[in-house]
Amino acid sequence: MNIILSGSKGAGKTTVCWEVARWLGYVGGVIAPRRGEGTEAVNLLTGERMELTCKEAGGGEWMPVGERFMSREGLKFAHQAIYDAIYDPNCHLIVVDEIGLLEMQGMGLIVNTINALSSGKHNLLAVRESVIKGFLLKYGMYRFHVKQLNENNRAEITGGLVDLLK
């Protein structure tokens, strides 16, 4: 089963992914919670974290993405987290947080997201509201259940996903 959580910025996509992973236990993939003025990538299998985006480029290799900069090392880390989940025989749900403009341009996490969608495992994708229509047009063959998230239905959607994926 492939599920998309879509909503505006701040609707709670990352929070719901985090809560579903916490309730289900052995879950893999990557979530990207906010940290300061950027985000960090969290490997759900290991709990390891790495800076993913920031407002101003720091040391190392950074690439501009919209109003922020993305760490090439952080992106590799996120790819590895998805890869590890695909090939871990005990992992039955892969989380990818989040799909945005970079992925719609064929970059970012899209390659391993497609590998996850082709793995036969359950997948939970957080997809930005601004790209959901284009994403479904391009990747609709994976047959998604789309959940539109807002501040008022977070708990309901979280509980429903946990029940569905148990």
C-alpha atoms as an extended CHARMM CRD file, in Angstrom:
* protein
*
       166  EXT
         1         1  MET       CA              0.0000000000        0.0000000000        0.0000000000  PROA      1               0.0000000000
         2         2  ASN       CA              1.3060000000        3.4220000000       -0.9720000000  PROA      2               0.0000000000
         3         3  ILE       CA              0.0550000000        6.3690000000        1.0340000000  PROA      3               0.0000000000
         4         4  ILE       CA              0.6270000000       10.0710000000        0.4640000000  PROA      4               0.0000000000
         5         5  LEU       CA              0.2580000000       12.6970000000        3.1660000000  PROA      5               0.0000000000
         6         6  SER       CA             -0.2220000000       16.0710000000        1.5520000000  PROA      6               0.0000000000
         7         7  GLY       CA             -0.7440000000       19.4340000000        3.1230000000  PROA      7               0.0000000000
         8         8  SER       CA              0.5100000000       22.9620000000        3.3020000000  PROA      8               0.0000000000
         9         9  LYS       CA              3.7130000000       23.9140000000        5.0720000000  PROA      9               0.0000000000
        10        10  GLY       CA              3.1780000000       23.4240000000        8.7960000000  PROA      10              0.0000000000
        11        11  ALA       CA              0.1370000000       21.1500000000        8.3770000000  PROA      11              0.0000000000
        12        12  GLY       CA              1.9320000000       18.3570000000       10.2210000000  PROA      12              0.0000000000
        13        13  LYS       CA              3.1810000000       15.9690000000        7.5290000000  PROA      13              0.0000000000
        14        14  THR       CA              6.4570000000       15.2760000000        9.3380000000  PROA      14              0.0000000000
        15        15  THR       CA              4.6890000000       15.0050000000       12.6990000000  PROA      15              0.0000000000
        16        16  VAL       CA              2.2500000000       12.4080000000       11.3750000000  PROA      16              0.0000000000
        17        17  CYS       CA              5.0830000000       10.4230000000        9.7460000000  PROA      17              0.0000000000
        18        18  TRP       CA              6.9660000000       10.5020000000       13.0610000000  PROA      18              0.0000000000
        19        19  GLU       CA              3.9050000000        9.4100000000       15.0710000000  PROA      19              0.0000000000
        20        20  VAL       CA              2.9980000000        6.5780000000       12.6830000000  PROA      20              0.0000000000
        21        21  ALA       CA              6.6060000000        5.3290000000       12.8170000000  PROA      21              0.0000000000
        22        22  ARG       CA              6.5840000000        5.5100000000       16.6240000000  PROA      22              0.0000000000
        23        23  TRP       CA              3.3310000000        3.5330000000       16.9010000000  PROA      23              0.0000000000
        24        24  LEU       CA              4.2830000000        0.8670000000       14.3700000000  PROA      24              0.0000000000
        25        25  GLY       CA              7.7770000000        0.2180000000       15.7050000000  PROA      25              0.0000000000
        26        26  TYR       CA             10.1870000000       -1.2230000000       13.1610000000  PROA      26              0.0000000000
        27        27  VAL       CA              9.9020000000        1.3540000000       10.3760000000  PROA      27              0.0000000000
        28        28  GLY       CA             12.5720000000        2.5750000000        7.9720000000  PROA      28              0.0000000000
        29        29  GLY       CA             13.2300000000        5.4890000000        5.7030000000  PROA      29              0.0000000000
        30        30  VAL       CA             13.8130000000        9.1420000000        6.4570000000  PROA      30              0.0000000000
        31        31  ILE       CA             11.9640000000       12.0030000000        8.0570000000  PROA      31              0.0000000000
        32        32  ALA       CA             13.0900000000       15.6170000000        7.9470000000  PROA      32              0.0000000000
        33        33  PRO       CA             11.9830000000       17.5450000000       11.0290000000  PROA      33              0.0000000000
        34        34  ARG       CA             12.7200000000       21.2370000000       11.3760000000  PROA      34              0.0000000000
        35        35  ARG       CA             15.7960000000       22.1630000000       13.3160000000  PROA      35              0.0000000000
        36        36  GLY       CA             16.3840000000       25.8630000000       13.8120000000  PROA      36              0.0000000000
        37        37  GLU       CA             16.0750000000       27.5360000000       10.4210000000  PROA      37              0.0000000000
        38        38  GLY       CA             16.6400000000       24.2920000000        8.5230000000  PROA      38              0.0000000000
        39        39  THR       CA             15.9080000000       20.5880000000        8.6820000000  PROA      39              0.0000000000
        40        40  GLU       CA             17.7670000000       17.4630000000        9.6320000000  PROA      40              0.0000000000
        41        41  ALA       CA             17.4290000000       13.9970000000        8.1330000000  PROA      41              0.0000000000
        42        42  VAL       CA             16.6030000000       11.2280000000       10.6060000000  PROA      42              0.0000000000
        43        43  ASN       CA             17.2050000000        7.5960000000        9.6700000000  PROA      43              0.0000000000
        44        44  LEU       CA             14.1820000000        5.8210000000       11.1600000000  PROA      44              0.0000000000
        45        45  LEU       CA             15.9620000000        2.4550000000       11.4180000000  PROA      45              0.0000000000
        46        46  THR       CA             18.9820000000        3.7220000000       13.3480000000  PROA      46              0.0000000000
        47        47  GLY       CA             17.9030000000        7.0460000000       14.8500000000  PROA      47              0.0000000000
        48        48  GLU       CA             21.0040000000        8.7010000000       13.3640000000  PROA      48              0.0000000000
        49        49  ARG       CA             20.6410000000       12.3520000000       12.3310000000  PROA      49              0.0000000000
        50        50  MET       CA             22.3880000000       14.6640000000        9.8950000000  PROA      50              0.0000000000
        51        51  GLU       CA             21.8180000000       18.2620000000        8.8720000000  PROA      51              0.0000000000
        52        52  LEU       CA             19.8810000000       18.3460000000        5.6050000000  PROA      52              0.0000000000
        53        53  THR       CA             18.9500000000       21.9670000000        4.8730000000  PROA      53              0.0000000000
        54        54  CYS       CA             19.8430000000       25.3830000000        6.2310000000  PROA      54              0.0000000000
        55        55  LYS       CA             19.1110000000       29.0040000000        5.4820000000  PROA      55              0.0000000000
        56        56  GLU       CA             22.7540000000       29.9070000000        4.8590000000  PROA      56              0.0000000000
        57        57  ALA       CA             25.2930000000       27.5310000000        3.3380000000  PROA      57              0.0000000000
        58        58  GLY       CA             27.7900000000       26.2690000000        5.8790000000  PROA      58              0.0000000000
        59        59  GLY       CA             30.9890000000       24.3040000000        5.3620000000  PROA      59              0.0000000000
        60        60  GLY       CA             31.0630000000       21.3560000000        2.9810000000  PROA      60              0.0000000000
        61        61  GLU       CA             29.1130000000       21.0130000000       -0.2250000000  PROA      61              0.0000000000
        62        62  TRP       CA             25.7620000000       22.7970000000       -0.3020000000  PROA      62              0.0000000000
        63        63  MET       CA             23.3980000000       23.3590000000       -3.2090000000  PROA      63              0.0000000000
        64        64  PRO       CA             20.7300000000       26.0520000000       -3.4440000000  PROA      64              0.0000000000
        65        65  VAL       CA             17.1580000000       24.7300000000       -3.3460000000  PROA      65              0.0000000000
        66        66  GLY       CA             14.5050000000       27.4340000000       -3.3030000000  PROA      66              0.0000000000
        67        67  GLU       CA             15.1080000000       29.7260000000       -0.3230000000  PROA      67              0.0000000000
        68        68  ARG       CA             17.4280000000       27.2300000000        1.4040000000  PROA      68              0.0000000000
        69        69  PHE       CA             20.5970000000       25.2470000000        0.8550000000  PROA      69              0.0000000000
        70        70  MET       CA             20.7390000000       21.4530000000        0.8660000000  PROA      70              0.0000000000
        71        71  SER       CA             23.7000000000       19.4950000000        2.1200000000  PROA      71              0.0000000000
        72        72  ARG       CA             24.9850000000       16.9740000000       -0.4110000000  PROA      72              0.0000000000
        73        73  GLU       CA             26.1630000000       14.8090000000        2.5090000000  PROA      73              0.0000000000
        74        74  GLY       CA             22.7350000000       15.0900000000        4.1360000000  PROA      74              0.0000000000
        75        75  LEU       CA             21.1000000000       14.0430000000        0.8810000000  PROA      75              0.0000000000
        76        76  LYS       CA             23.4010000000       11.0010000000        0.6040000000  PROA      76              0.0000000000
        77        77  PHE       CA             22.5290000000       10.1450000000        4.2060000000  PROA      77              0.0000000000
        78        78  ALA       CA             18.7900000000       10.3370000000        3.4260000000  PROA      78              0.0000000000
        79        79  HSD       CA             19.2330000000        8.1650000000        0.3270000000  PROA      79              0.0000000000
        80        80  GLN       CA             21.0730000000        5.5860000000        2.4090000000  PROA      80              0.0000000000
        81        81  ALA       CA             18.2770000000        5.5510000000        5.0040000000  PROA      81              0.0000000000
        82        82  ILE       CA             15.7120000000        4.7440000000        2.2940000000  PROA      82              0.0000000000
        83        83  TYR       CA             18.0160000000        2.1480000000        0.7070000000  PROA      83              0.0000000000
        84        84  ASP       CA             18.5660000000        0.4340000000        4.0710000000  PROA      84              0.0000000000
        85        85  ALA       CA             14.8000000000        0.2470000000        4.6310000000  PROA      85              0.0000000000
        86        86  ILE       CA             14.2020000000       -1.2660000000        1.1950000000  PROA      86              0.0000000000
        87        87  TYR       CA             16.6500000000       -4.0960000000        1.8300000000  PROA      87              0.0000000000
        88        88  ASP       CA             15.9420000000       -4.7140000000        5.5230000000  PROA      88              0.0000000000
        89        89  PRO       CA             13.7610000000       -7.8640000000        5.6150000000  PROA      89              0.0000000000
        90        90  ASN       CA             12.1670000000       -6.8280000000        8.9260000000  PROA      90              0.0000000000
        91        91  CYS       CA             11.0990000000       -3.3780000000        7.7210000000  PROA      91              0.0000000000
        92        92  HSD       CA              7.5710000000       -3.3580000000        6.3290000000  PROA      92              0.0000000000
        93        93  LEU       CA              6.9500000000        0.3910000000        6.0860000000  PROA      93              0.0000000000
        94        94  ILE       CA              9.2140000000        2.9180000000        4.3490000000  PROA      94              0.0000000000
        95        95  VAL       CA              8.7250000000        6.6170000000        5.1100000000  PROA      95              0.0000000000
        96        96  VAL       CA              9.9610000000        9.3530000000        2.7640000000  PROA      96              0.0000000000
        97        97  ASP       CA              9.6520000000       12.9010000000        4.0970000000  PROA      97              0.0000000000
        98        98  GLU       CA              9.3820000000       14.8300000000        1.8770000000  PROA      98              0.0000000000
        99        99  ILE       CA              8.7530000000       15.0330000000       -1.8460000000  PROA      99              0.0000000000
       100       100  GLY       CA              9.0630000000       18.5640000000       -3.2400000000  PROA      100             0.0000000000
       101       101  LEU       CA             10.2710000000       20.5400000000       -6.2410000000  PROA      101             0.0000000000
       102       102  LEU       CA             13.7020000000       18.8910000000       -6.3060000000  PROA      102             0.0000000000
       103       103  GLU       CA             12.1630000000       15.4370000000       -6.6700000000  PROA      103             0.0000000000
       104       104  MET       CA              9.7730000000       16.6810000000       -9.3660000000  PROA      104             0.0000000000
       105       105  GLN       CA             12.8680000000       17.7220000000      -11.3340000000  PROA      105             0.0000000000
       106       106  GLY       CA             14.2440000000       14.1700000000      -11.1170000000  PROA      106             0.0000000000
       107       107  MET       CA             16.6870000000       14.9600000000       -8.3190000000  PROA      107             0.0000000000
       108       108  GLY       CA             16.6710000000       14.8070000000       -4.5270000000  PROA      108             0.0000000000
       109       109  LEU       CA             15.2260000000       11.5830000000       -3.1020000000  PROA      109             0.0000000000
       110       110  ILE       CA             13.1920000000       10.5290000000       -6.1560000000  PROA      110             0.0000000000
       111       111  VAL       CA             15.4100000000        7.6240000000       -7.3090000000  PROA      111             0.0000000000
       112       112  ASN       CA             15.2260000000        5.7490000000       -4.0140000000  PROA      112             0.0000000000
       113       113  THR       CA             11.6040000000        6.7790000000       -3.5580000000  PROA      113             0.0000000000
       114       114  ILE       CA             10.7930000000        4.9880000000       -6.8220000000  PROA      114             0.0000000000
       115       115  ASN       CA             12.8470000000        2.0030000000       -5.6260000000  PROA      115             0.0000000000
       116       116  ALA       CA             10.8390000000        1.9870000000       -2.3810000000  PROA      116             0.0000000000
       117       117  LEU       CA              7.5510000000        2.1720000000       -4.2970000000  PROA      117             0.0000000000
       118       118  SER       CA              8.6860000000       -0.8080000000       -6.3860000000  PROA      118             0.0000000000
       119       119  SER       CA              9.8160000000       -2.8380000000       -3.3490000000  PROA      119             0.0000000000
       120       120  GLY       CA              6.4670000000       -4.4180000000       -2.4750000000  PROA      120             0.0000000000
       121       121  LYS       CA              6.5830000000       -2.8390000000        0.9910000000  PROA      121             0.0000000000
       122       122  HSD       CA              4.1610000000       -0.2820000000        2.4120000000  PROA      122             0.0000000000
       123       123  ASN       CA              5.2330000000        3.3070000000        1.7430000000  PROA      123             0.0000000000
       124       124  LEU       CA              4.2660000000        6.5530000000        3.4350000000  PROA      124             0.0000000000
       125       125  LEU       CA              5.2740000000        9.6780000000        1.5110000000  PROA      125             0.0000000000
       126       126  ALA       CA              4.9740000000       13.2750000000        2.6500000000  PROA      126             0.0000000000
       127       127  VAL       CA              4.3530000000       15.3080000000       -0.4980000000  PROA      127             0.0000000000
       128       128  ARG       CA              4.2320000000       19.0830000000       -0.6230000000  PROA      128             0.0000000000
       129       129  GLU       CA              0.8260000000       20.4480000000       -1.5140000000  PROA      129             0.0000000000
       130       130  SER       CA              2.4000000000       22.5410000000       -4.2750000000  PROA      130             0.0000000000
       131       131  VAL       CA              3.5640000000       19.4500000000       -6.2060000000  PROA      131             0.0000000000
       132       132  ILE       CA              0.8970000000       16.8350000000       -5.3980000000  PROA      132             0.0000000000
       133       133  LYS       CA             -0.9650000000       17.1220000000       -8.7180000000  PROA      133             0.0000000000
       134       134  GLY       CA              2.2140000000       16.8400000000      -10.7800000000  PROA      134             0.0000000000
       135       135  PHE       CA              3.4790000000       13.9800000000       -8.6170000000  PROA      135             0.0000000000
       136       136  LEU       CA              0.2760000000       11.9960000000       -9.0900000000  PROA      136             0.0000000000
       137       137  LEU       CA              0.3130000000       12.6390000000      -12.8400000000  PROA      137             0.0000000000
       138       138  LYS       CA              3.9020000000       11.4550000000      -13.1040000000  PROA      138             0.0000000000
       139       139  TYR       CA              3.8310000000        8.5410000000      -10.6250000000  PROA      139             0.0000000000
       140       140  GLY       CA              0.1410000000        7.6070000000      -10.4190000000  PROA      140             0.0000000000
       141       141  MET       CA              0.8960000000        4.1070000000      -11.6720000000  PROA      141             0.0000000000
       142       142  TYR       CA              1.9390000000        3.2710000000       -8.0890000000  PROA      142             0.0000000000
       143       143  ARG       CA             -1.6930000000        3.7170000000       -6.9740000000  PROA      143             0.0000000000
       144       144  PHE       CA             -1.6710000000        5.9960000000       -3.9760000000  PROA      144             0.0000000000
       145       145  HSD       CA             -4.1310000000        6.5470000000       -1.1680000000  PROA      145             0.0000000000
       146       146  VAL       CA             -3.9570000000       10.3190000000       -0.6450000000  PROA      146             0.0000000000
       147       147  LYS       CA             -4.6390000000       11.8420000000        2.7700000000  PROA      147             0.0000000000
       148       148  GLN       CA             -5.0620000000       15.6190000000        2.8050000000  PROA      148             0.0000000000
       149       149  LEU       CA             -3.6860000000       16.8400000000        6.1020000000  PROA      149             0.0000000000
       150       150  ASN       CA             -4.4940000000       19.9850000000        8.0690000000  PROA      150             0.0000000000
       151       151  GLU       CA             -4.0720000000       21.1040000000       11.6610000000  PROA      151             0.0000000000
       152       152  ASN       CA             -7.5600000000       19.8430000000       12.5650000000  PROA      152             0.0000000000
       153       153  ASN       CA             -7.3180000000       16.2510000000       11.2940000000  PROA      153             0.0000000000
       154       154  ARG       CA             -3.7620000000       15.2260000000       12.3120000000  PROA      154             0.0000000000
       155       155  ALA       CA             -4.8200000000       12.9150000000       15.1620000000  PROA      155             0.0000000000
       156       156  GLU       CA             -7.5880000000       11.3020000000       13.1090000000  PROA      156             0.0000000000
       157       157  ILE       CA             -5.2680000000       10.6270000000       10.1610000000  PROA      157             0.0000000000
       158       158  THR       CA             -2.4670000000        9.3460000000       12.4130000000  PROA      158             0.0000000000
       159       159  GLY       CA             -4.8070000000        6.8730000000       14.1360000000  PROA      159             0.0000000000
       160       160  GLY       CA             -6.3150000000        5.7650000000       10.8410000000  PROA      160             0.0000000000
       161       161  LEU       CA             -2.8870000000        5.1240000000        9.3150000000  PROA      161             0.0000000000
       162       162  VAL       CA             -1.7030000000        3.1580000000       12.3470000000  PROA      162             0.0000000000
       163       163  ASP       CA             -4.8270000000        0.9550000000       12.1950000000  PROA      163             0.0000000000
       164       164  LEU       CA             -4.4680000000        0.5260000000        8.4340000000  PROA      164             0.0000000000
       165       165  LEU       CA             -0.7740000000       -0.4190000000        8.5230000000  PROA      165             0.0000000000
       166       166  LYS       CA             -0.7240000000       -2.6900000000       11.6120000000  PROA      166             0.0000000000
